[in-house]
């Protein structure tokens, strides 16, 4: 369900979950919303997978923010939502767009039967920590240890 608010210049911002047929909307993305250039083959694959979710914020037809997540099941746990990342173009930050993206994503997770959502961020990423707290997130008392394992594939 699209939700509308105002952009930094007073225009309407719409936040909504993308469907597989929406892949072409990612042709027009504001700077620094994503880390790298959009790969449309991967975009189609991502959106076609029922466990992958992408919520975006539009200023007219320009994507100015996104939040991506994966919901998963496990033999001994209720369904959960892992929030991969939230990105908002610098020109649109501090306008509540990140919060709206998270709210939309979390509402969608509830419809999927997810009982918990979780996200990791860097200790010194104060804006992210404030965002996640604003949607009800609680920082765990223990600091997790984050590992990356290079599988030789690299970024295309």
PAZAPA-4460 file (N, C-alpha, C; in steps of 0.05 Angstrom, whole numbers, plus 32768, in hexadecimal, padded with zeros to 4 digits):
% residues 156
    n_x    n_y    n_z   ca_x   ca_y   ca_z    c_x    c_y    c_z   seq   type   mol
   8011   7FE9   8000   8000   8000   8000   8012   8019   8000     1      X     A
   8010   802A   7FEC   8021   8042   7FEA   801A   8056   8001     2      X     A
   802E   8063   800B   802A   8077   8020   8037   8090   8015     3      X     A
   8029   80A7   8018   8033   80C0   800C   803B   80D3   8023     4      X     A
   8051   80E2   801E   805A   80F7   8030   8066   810D   801F     5      X     A
   8075   8120   802B   8081   8136   801C   809F   8132   8019     6      X     A
   80AA   813B   8002   80C7   813A   7FFE   80D3   8154   8009     7      X     A
   80EE   8155   8009   80FB   816E   8012   80F3   8187   8003     8      X     A
   80E9   8184   7FEB   80E1   819B   7FDB   80C3   819D   7FDA     9      X     A
   80B5   818F   7FEB   8098   8191   7FEE   8088   817F   7FDB    10      X     A
   8095   816F   7FCB   8087   815C   7FBA   807F   8143   7FC9    11      X     A
   806C   8135   7FBF   8063   811C   7FCC   8078   8106   7FC9    12      X     A
   807D   80F8   7FDF   808E   80E1   7FDF   807C   80C9   7FE4    13      X     A
   807E   80B5   7FD3   806E   809D   7FD5   8081   8086   7FDC    14      X     A
   8079   8076   7FF0   8089   805E   7FF8   8078   8046   7FF3    15      X     A
   8084   8032   7FE5   8076   801A   7FE0   8088   8002   7FDA    16      X     A
   807D   7FEB   7FDE   808B   7FD2   7FD8   808A   7FCD   7FBA    17      X     A
   80A1   7FC5   7FAF   80A2   7FBF   7F92   809A   7FA3   7F8D    18      X     A
   808F   7F9F   7F75   8088   7F84   7F6B   809A   7F7E   7F54    19      X     A
   809A   7F65   7F4B   80AC   7F5D   7F36   80A9   7F6E   7F1D    20      X     A
   8090   7F75   7F16   808B   7F85   7EFE   8095   7FA2   7F01    21      X     A
   809D   7FAA   7F18   80A7   7FC5   7F1D   80C5   7FC8   7F18    22      X     A
   80D3   7FB4   7F0F   80F0   7FB5   7F0D   80FA   7FCD   7EFE    23      X     A
   80EC   7FD5   7EE9   80F5   7FEB   7ED9   80F5   8006   7EE7    24      X     A
   80E6   8008   7EFD   80E5   8021   7F0D   8101   8028   7F18    25      X     A
   8112   8014   7F1A   812D   8019   7F25   8140   8025   7F10    26      X     A
   8135   802D   7EF9   8146   803B   7EE5   814C   8057   7EED    27      X     A
   813C   8062   7F00   813F   807E   7F08   8142   807F   7F26    28      X     A
   815B   8080   7F2F   8161   807F   7F4C   8173   8097   7F53    29      X     A
   816C   80A5   7F68   817D   80BB   7F72   8198   80B1   7F7B    30      X     A
   81AC   80C3   7F7C   81C7   80BB   7F85   81C7   80AF   7FA2    31      X     A
   81D7   809B   7FA6   81DE   808F   7FC0   81C7   8081   7FCD    32      X     A
   81B2   807A   7FBE   819D   806A   7FCA   81A7   804D   7FCC    33      X     A
   81B3   8043   7FB7   81C0   8029   7FB6   81DE   802C   7FB7    34      X     A
   81EC   8017   7FBF   8209   8019   7FC0   8216   8018   7FA5    35      X     A
   820A   8009   7F92   8216   8005   7F78   8201   800A   7F62    36      X     A
   8209   8009   7F49   81F6   800C   7F33   81E3   7FF5   7F33    37      X     A
   81CB   7FFA   7F2B   81B6   7FE6   7F29   81BC   7FD2   7F13    38      X     A
   81BB   7FB8   7F19   81BD   7FA3   7F05   81A1   7F99   7F00    39      X     A
   8196   7F9D   7EE8   8179   7F96   7EE4   8174   7F78   7EE3    40      X     A
   8188   7F68   7EDC   8184   7F4B   7EDE   8181   7F43   7EFB    41      X     A
   8191   7F4E   7F0D   818F   7F48   7F29   8176   7F54   7F35    42      X     A
   816E   7F6B   7F2B   8156   7F78   7F35   813E   7F66   7F30    43      X     A
   813C   7F5C   7F17   8125   7F4A   7F10   8126   7F31   7F21    44      X     A
   813E   7F26   7F25   8140   7F0D   7F35   8138   7F13   7F52    45      X     A
   8141   7F29   7F5D   813B   7F31   7F78   811D   7F33   7F7C    46      X     A
   8110   7F43   7F6A   80F3   7F48   7F6D   80E2   7F30   7F67    47      X     A
   80EC   7F1D   7F57   80DE   7F05   7F51   80DE   7EF1   7F68    48      X     A
   80F1   7EF4   7F7A   80F3   7EE1   7F91   80E0   7EEA   7FA7    49      X     A
   80CD   7ED9   7FAE   80B8   7EE1   7FC1   80C3   7EE7   7FDD    50      X     A
   80DB   7EDF   7FE2   80E7   7EE5   7FFD   80F7   7EFF   7FFE    51      X     A
   80FB   7F0B   7FE7   810A   7F25   7FE6   80F6   7F3C   7FE4    52      X     A
   80FC   7F51   7FF2   80E9   7F68   7FF3   80F8   7F82   7FF1    53      X     A
   80ED   7F94   7FE0   80F9   7FAE   7FDC   80E4   7FC3   7FDE    54      X     A
   80E7   7FD5   7FF1   80D5   7FEC   7FF5   80E4   8004   7FEB    55      X     A
   80D7   8015   7FDB   80E4   802D   7FD1   80D4   8046   7FD7    56      X     A
   80E2   805D   7FD7   80D5   8077   7FDA   80D9   8086   7FC0    57      X     A
   80C3   8091   7FB6   80C3   80A0   7F9C   80BD   80BD   7FA1    58      X     A
   80CD   80CE   7F93   80C6   80EA   7F90   80BF   80EC   7F73    59      X     A
   80A5   80ED   7F6D   809B   80E9   7F52   80A4   80CE   7F48    60      X     A
   80B5   80CD   7F32   80BE   80B3   7F28   80DB   80AD   7F30    61      X     A
   80E7   80BD   7F41   8102   80BA   7F4A   8102   80AA   7F64    62      X     A
   8111   8094   7F65   8114   8085   7F7E   8129   8094   7F8F    63      X     A
   8120   809C   7FA7   8131   80AB   7FB9   8139   809C   7FD2    64      X     A
   812D   8084   7FD6   8134   8074   7FED   812B   8057   7FE9    65      X     A
   8138   8045   7FF7   8130   8029   7FF6   8137   801B   8010    66      X     A
   8129   8005   8014   812F   7FF2   802A   812B   7FD6   801E    67      X     A
   813F   7FC5   8022   813D   7FAA   8018   813E   7F96   802F    68      X     A
   8131   7F7F   802A   8130   7F6B   803F   812B   7F4F   8033    69      X     A
   8130   7F3B   8044   812B   7F20   803D   811B   7F14   8054    70      X     A
   8105   7F06   804E   80F9   7EF7   8064   8100   7EDA   8060    71      X     A
   8104   7ECD   8077   810E   7EB2   8075   8101   7EA1   808B    72      X     A
   8101   7E87   8085   80F7   7E74   8099   810E   7E61   80A0    73      X     A
   810B   7E55   80B7   811F   7E43   80C1   8110   7E2D   80D0    74      X     A
   811B   7E15   80D1   810D   7DFF   80DE   8105   7E03   80FB    75      X     A
   8114   7E14   810A   810E   7E17   8126   8106   7E34   812E    76      X     A
   8100   7E45   811A   80F9   7E60   8120   80E1   7E69   8110    77      X     A
   80D2   7E7D   811B   80BC   7E89   810D   80C9   7E9A   80F6    78      X     A
   80B9   7EA0   80E1   80C4   7EB1   80CB   80CE   7ECB   80D6    79      X     A
   80E5   7ED4   80CB   80F2   7EED   80D2   80F7   7EFE   80BA    80      X     A
   80FB   7F17   80BE   8103   7F29   80A8   811F   7F34   80AE    81      X     A
   8131   7F2F   809C   814C   7F3A   809E   814C   7F53   808C    82      X     A
   8151   7F6A   8098   8152   7F83   8089   816F   7F87   8080    83      X     A
   8173   7F86   8066   818E   7F88   805B   8199   7FA4   805D    84      X     A
   8189   7FB7   8053   8193   7FD3   8054   817D   7FE7   804E    85      X     A
   8182   7FFF   8057   8171   8016   8051   8183   802C   8046    86      X     A
   817A   8038   8030   8189   804D   8023   8177   8064   801B    87      X     A
   817F   807C   8021   8170   8094   8019   8185   80A7   800D    88      X     A
   817E   80B2   7FF6   8190   80C5   7FE9   8195   80DD   7FFC    89      X     A
   81AE   80E6   7FFD   81B5   80FC   8010   81A3   8114   800E    90      X     A
   8199   811C   7FF7   8188   8133   7FF4   816D   812E   8002    91      X     A
   8166   8115   8008   814C   810F   8014   814F   8104   8031    92      X     A
   8166   8105   803C   816A   80FB   8057   815F   810E   806B    93      X     A
   8159   8104   8083   814F   8113   809A   8133   811F   8094    94      X     A
   8124   8110   8083   8108   8118   807D   80F4   8103   8085    95      X     A
   80FD   80EE   8094   80EB   80D9   809C   80E7   80C3   8087    96      X     A
   80F5   80C4   8071   80F2   80B0   805C   80FB   8095   8065    97      X     A
   8112   8094   8072   811C   807A   807C   8108   806D   808F    98      X     A
   80FC   807C   80A0   80E8   8072   80B2   80D0   8067   80A3    99      X     A
   80C7   8075   808F   80B0   806C   807F   80B7   8053   8070   100      X     A
   80CF   8051   8065   80D8   8038   8058   80D7   8021   806B   101      X     A
   80E2   8025   8083   80E2   8010   8097   80C6   8008   809F   102      X     A
   80B4   801C   80A4   8099   8016   80AC   808B   8005   8097   103      X     A
   808E   800C   807D   8082   7FFC   8068   808D   7FE0   8067   104      X     A
   80A7   7FDD   8069   80B4   7FC3   8069   80AA   7FB2   8081   105      X     A
   80A9   7FBD   8098   80A1   7FAE   80B0   8083   7FA7   80AF   106      X     A
   8073   7FB8   80A4   8056   7FB1   80A0   8054   7F99   808D   107      X     A
   8063   7F9A   8077   8063   7F84   8064   806C   7F6A   8072   108      X     A
   8081   7F6C   8083   808B   7F54   8091   8075   7F47   80A2   109      X     A
   8064   7F58   80AE   804E   7F4D   80BE   803B   7F3D   80AD   110      X     A
   8035   7F47   8095   8023   7F38   8083   802F   7F1D   807A   111      X     A
   804A   7F1B   807C   8057   7F02   8074   8059   7EEF   808C   112      X     A
   8050   7EF7   80A3   8051   7EE6   80BB   806B   7EE8   80CA   113      X     A
   807C   7EFB   80C3   8095   7EFE   80D2   8090   7F07   80EE   114      X     A
   809D   7EFA   8101   809A   7F01   811D   80AF   7F13   8128   115      X     A
   80C5   7F17   8118   80DB   7F28   8120   80E9   7F33   8108   116      X     A
   80F4   7F4A   810A   8105   7F55   80F5   811F   7F5D   8102   117      X     A
   8135   7F5B   80F3   814F   7F63   80FE   8160   7F6F   80E8   118      X     A
   8173   7F7F   80F1   8184   7F8E   80DF   819F   7F93   80EE   119      X     A
   81B4   7F93   80DF   81CF   7F9A   80EA   81D8   7FB5   80DF   120      X     A
   81E7   7FC3   80EE   81F4   7FDC   80E4   820E   7FDF   80F2   121      X     A
   821E   7FF1   80E9   8237   7FF7   80F6   8233   8007   810F   122      X     A
   8243   8002   8123   8240   800F   813D   8240   802E   813A   123      X     A
   8250   8039   8128   8252   8056   8126   823E   8062   8112   124      X     A
   822B   8052   8108   8217   805C   80F5   81FF   8067   8105   125      X     A
   8202   807E   8111   81EE   808A   8123   81D3   808E   8115   126      X     A
   81D2   8098   80FC   81B8   809B   80EF   81A9   8080   80ED   127      X     A
   81B6   806B   80E5   81A9   8051   80E3   81A0   8047   80FE   128      X     A
   81B0   804A   8112   81A8   8041   812D   8190   8050   8137   129      X     A
   818F   806A   8131   8177   807A   8139   815E   8071   8129   130      X     A
   8162   806C   8110   814B   8063   80FF   8140   8048   810A   131      X     A
   8152   8035   810F   8148   801B   8118   813B   801C   8134   132      X     A
   8145   802E   8145   8139   8032   815F   811D   803F   815B   133      X     A
   811A   8051   8148   8101   805F   8144   80EA   804C   813B   134      X     A
   80F1   8035   8130   80DC   8022   8128   80D8   800C   813D   135      X     A
   80E4   8010   8154   80E0   7FFD   816A   80F8   7FE9   816D   136      X     A
   810D   7FED   815F   8124   7FDC   8161   8132   7FDF   817C   137      X     A
   813C   7FC9   8186   814B   7FCA   819F   8167   7FC0   8199   138      X     A
   817B   7FCF   81A1   8197   7FC7   819E   819D   7FB0   81B1   139      X     A
   81A9   7F9B   81A6   81B1   7F84   81B6   81C8   7F8C   81C8   140      X     A
   81C8   7F81   81E1   81DE   7F89   81F3   81FA   7F7F   81EB   141      X     A
   81FB   7F6A   81DB   8214   7F60   81D2   8219   7F6A   81B5   142      X     A
   8232   7F71   81B0   823A   7F79   8195   823E   7F60   8184   143      X     A
   8230   7F5E   816E   8235   7F47   815C   8250   7F4B   814E   144      X     A
   825B   7F35   8145   8273   7F36   8135   826B   7F30   8118   145      X     A
   8273   7F41   8106   826B   7F40   80EA   8282   7F35   80DA   146      X     A
   827C   7F21   80CA   8290   7F14   80B9   8288   7F17   809C   147      X     A
   829A   7F1C   808A   8296   7F19   806E   82A8   7F03   8064   148      X     A
   829E   7EF3   8051   82AD   7EDD   8046   82AE   7EE0   8028   149      X     A
   82C6   7EE6   801D   82C9   7EEA   8001   82C7   7ED0   7FF2   150      X     A
   82B3   7ECD   7FE1   82AF   7EB5   7FD1   82BB   7EB8   7FB5   151      X     A
   82C9   7ECD   7FB0   82D6   7ED1   7F97   82C5   7EDC   7F81   152      X     A
   82AB   7EE1   7F86   8299   7EEA   7F71   829D   7F08   7F6C   153      X     A
   82A1   7F18   7F82   82A4   7F35   7F7F   828B   7F43   7F75   154      X     A
   828D   7F5D   7F75   8277   7F6E   7F6C   8279   7F73   7F4E   155      X     A
   8264   7F6E   7F3F   8265   7F73   7F22   8261   7F90   7F1D   156      X     A
***
